[in-house]
Amino acid sequence: MTSSTWSLVVHGGSGVIDRADLKPEQDRAYRAALAKALEAGAAVLRRGDIALDAVEAAIHVLEDDPLFNAGRGAVFTADGRNELDAAIMDGATLEAGAVAGVTRVRNPISAARAVMARSPHVLLMGSGADAFAAAEGLTRVDPSYFFVERRWRALEKQLLREGLTVPPRPAGAAIDESHAALAHDEGKRGTVGVVARDVRANVAAGTSTGGTTGKRWGRVGDSPLIGAGTYASNRSAAVSGTGEGEYFIRLGVAREICALVELKGLSLQAAVDAVIQTDLSALGGQGGVIAVAPDGQMAWSFNTSGMYRARLAEGGAPQVAIYKDEP
Ligand code: ASP
């Protein structure tokens, strides 16, 4: 059954997010941010534009919002840097682009899209990826743009716990408490992702993250790896993940979900539950995914106590949720 309606699902990370931990104003701030991202993507789909554009537009909102671990507000590496990863994939063509460890491009998801659209490659890393983004004319920022005080505190706490030395504060980083009161420390995570299905029944997926707090040695997670944290195919679904990247890589989570739909004929909800509730849990990993299929099915699944999430289909009402006990 294929209809000419669009659908869109957004996540802002999974983790330890308990109802008792969030103050009412924090709860409201996260819901408002998710609703804003949802609306940015919906506006694109409503005018009949492509799923890829909706994914990029919605992710921009979340990357620019310091509440989330992507773009501004990203977590810090053990040596006090923000190293950002992102990927985007077009289900209609199987074209994909990704960047890992970028430090200067304001919106890593746009760098990933530029890699897809205007380079012969799929994944670029580090200073080369930043140079490519700059050559593509994407907005470049000083690394201190990404700095958010509460993420720095989280790094200090973690390094002390691990008995590691706290690096000096990054040059140019001002003490800014303005977002600290609204933000919740969801543990190490808070990645963002968007999946969309446009009116021509094409699907696309994108994911953007700062990775995990205190990451070392050039660690790269699942988000920029096509098939692990991000995948899209019109033959099955578009998927974006959030959680302990090492487990997502080992399971090939996003591609595995698509394979269950395409090869085994599972419904989208059954496929995401099989991989997250059964496979990921059995391996000891934590996290969640959002997904959308070319026929308009939307699904999400997570094995953590919460996942920031929202969805909307044409003609429906937006659904925004945080905790496990919400529908
Ligand atoms: N999956 C991300 C990573 O491992 C982290 C997250 O989802 O919060 O880099």
Boltz pocket constraint, residues with backbone or C-beta under 6 A from the ligand:
constraints:
  - pocket:
      binder: B
      contacts: [[A, 13], [A, 14], [A, 69], [A, 188], [A, 189], [A, 190], [A, 191], [A, 209], [A, 210], [A, 211], [A, 212], [A, 220], [A, 221], [A, 222], [A, 223], [A, 229], [A, 241], [A, 242], [A, 243], [A, 244], [A, 245], [A, 246]]
      max_distance: 6.0
